[in-house]
Amino acid sequence: MKDMVNVALPKGRLGEKVYGMFAAAGFECPSILEPNRKLIFENEAAGVRYFWVKPSDVAIYVERGSADVGVAGKDILLEYAPEVYELLDLNIGKCRMAVAAKKTFRDNPERTLRVATKFARIAREYYAGLGRDIDIIHLNGSIEIAPILGLSDVIVDIVETGKTLLENDLEPLETIVPISARLIANKASFKFKGEQIEAIQEGLKRQVAIS
C-alpha cells in the first residue's frame, strides 16, 4: 500500500474552501465535515490524512516534514521564505499586500519613512528596491491605528476590500504584490511521495481551471 500523504489545511473559511477543492479532486475525507473537535482526519482509500492548523503555521509543518503538502498564503511564503516547493496557485483567498497611509500623507524623501507592519521582510525588500530609507515598526495587530496615532507614516498590510482602511480615513497608495493561496510541498516528501503529490497537484489544477 502507498504511503499516506499528510495535508496541512489552514483553519477557517479558506481551509474549508481548500478542502472542498481537494474533495472535488478525488481526495475526500467525509469525517472532516462532522461536527467535532478533532484535528486529524484520514481516508486510507484516498491515501490522505488531513489536519487543521493555524494558517500562519502551515508552512512550518510542511517545511519541517510533519506535513507532506499544505496550503499557505503567498504572504506567508514571501515573509518567512520557508524551504518548500510552491506547486500551484489555487486562485482563492485573493487579496494584495499594499502600502497605505492617511489621506493627508505626503512623503518627504529626505526623512526616514516610518513603516508599521507585521510583514517586515516584504516591506524591507520593497523599499530597498525603491532605494528608500525606512524604519520598520513591527506590530502584530491593529496595524491601521499606527498612522492615525502618529506611530508611523505608512503601513504595509494585507488589503482585501479596502473597507477597513476607508473607515479609518486611510487609503492604499501602492500594491506591492498580489496574494492568493498556494499549494506547497515538503522537498523530501516530493522526492519520496512524488507520485501521490503530483496526483493531488493535477487534481487541484483541474479544479482551478474550472473555477
Buried (B, 14 or more C-beta within 10 A) or exposed (E): EEEBBBBBBBBEEBBBBBBBBBBBBEBBBEEBEEEEEEEEBBBEEBBBBBBBBEBBBBBBBBBEEBBBBBBBBBBBBBBBEBEBBEBBBBBBBBBBBBBBBBEEBEEEEEEEBBBBBBBBEBBBBBBEEEEEEBEBBEBEEEBBBBBEEEBBBBBBBBBEEBEBBEEBEBBBEEEBEEBBBBBBBBEEBBEEBEEBBEBBBEBBBEBBEEE
